[in-house]
Amino acid sequence: MVSILLLVALAAAVFVGFNIGGSSTGVAWGPPVGARIINKTAAAALMTFFVFLGGWTVGRNVIDTLGGELVPTTAFSAEASVVVLGFIGLGMLLANLYGVPVSTSMTAVGAIAGLGLATGQLDYAVVGSIMVWWVIAPVVGFWFGAIIGRYFYAYLDQRIALEQSNGPLLTLDRSGMIPVPTLGPGTTPREVVSTGIVLAIACYMAFSAGASNVANAVAPLVGGGLIGVERGVGLGTIAIGLGAFTIARRTMESVGNDLTDLPLLAATIVMVVAASITTVASALGVPMSLALSTVMCIVGLGWGRATRPTAATDLVRGDLEADIAVGAVTADTPNNVSSAGEEDPEYVQDATALFDRSAVVRFVAFWIIGPSVATALSYVAFVALPLAGTS
């Protein structure tokens, strides 16, 4: 019976990791795939490698938190692990059916917290510290984006805008005995550098996804002693990799197309900020959602760009020179960039809308509802069915 339960638990972990791979790969590699910098197969391969690297290093801390600090490891019987993983997978499925991004980390914390509440073994101090980070992370993401958008984005856009020419980036010069890579037709050294930056940042995003998300798939198994940490990281990586090579092909295309209104430079800045927040939180053992920081950084970046025509003193008083619109990040950059507070308002008045406000409200609502429902359902299940171990 134990062997059958173990197989079921492993299958549940693979199912969760498979879905994580489908969603996380799109977030990390959608922009470069959409910009035709890399193909989907190569993106999936790099995603798998850097997920393993993130899970093997920083991700161990998150596994410890989810697998033994929220509730004691003794609570994770084989049956309890299956139920917890089932609720995590159910949360992801419901979000996918409604077409909204859900935080796997937040859902995992909710499911495990329900187990702890039902058995009276929940560590409230750990839950409190995690929730504090969930509040801090989007605020930090917003203000990093706002500062960059107001004071630095226009200069970056003017000086290091990410360029892309038609045709191959590099070709092979076969005139000599040994083929030598050379710049493709129309390719400039600046384009090579900018392409390398985009790929490096996508790899960084994949690393941060592994640091945060591998634990969501395997922490209950590791906490219950069903598998070790090393094998858990390996299993999580394989499952996420399967998702990256299969269902993520569609999400990469979808994200790449959806982000066409967001300039590649802006997407790159957002990816760096969100990945950094997630990596730092993971290093501290805090399960963190990339989506929280990503969305709020985009909002902050657009807000900062939109406020450039307004002086700081007027901004504090609310006396704005132009309407505040997140889509201002798509506005044209003047040839001669003025200081913040001195830019002509006309540059941000015709900006493209990046967000459907009702959609944003729906996303935020699901970030709150998702873990709450997971906690409630998990609690009811473990109260009705005494499947957990004892302290």
Secondary structure, DSSP 8 states (H G I E B T S, - for coil): -HHHHHHHHHHHHHHHHHHHHHHHHHHHHHHHHHTTSS-HHHHHHHHHHHHHHHHHTTHHHHHHIIIIISS-GGG--HHHHHHHHHHHHHHHHHHHHHT----HHHHHHHHHHHHHHHHT---HHHHHHHHHHHHHHHHHHHHHHHHIIIIIHHHHHHHH-----SS-SEEEE-SSSS-EEEE-TT--HHHHHHHHHHHHHHHHHHHHHHHHHHHHHHHHHHHTTSS-HHHHHHHHHHHHHHHHHTTHHHHHHHHHHHGGGS-HHHHHHHHHHHHHHHHHHHHTT----HHHHHHHHHHHHHHHHHTTTS-HHHHHHT--SS---GGGGGS---SS---TT-S-THHHHT------HHHHHHHHHHHHHHHHHHHHHHHHHHHHS--S---
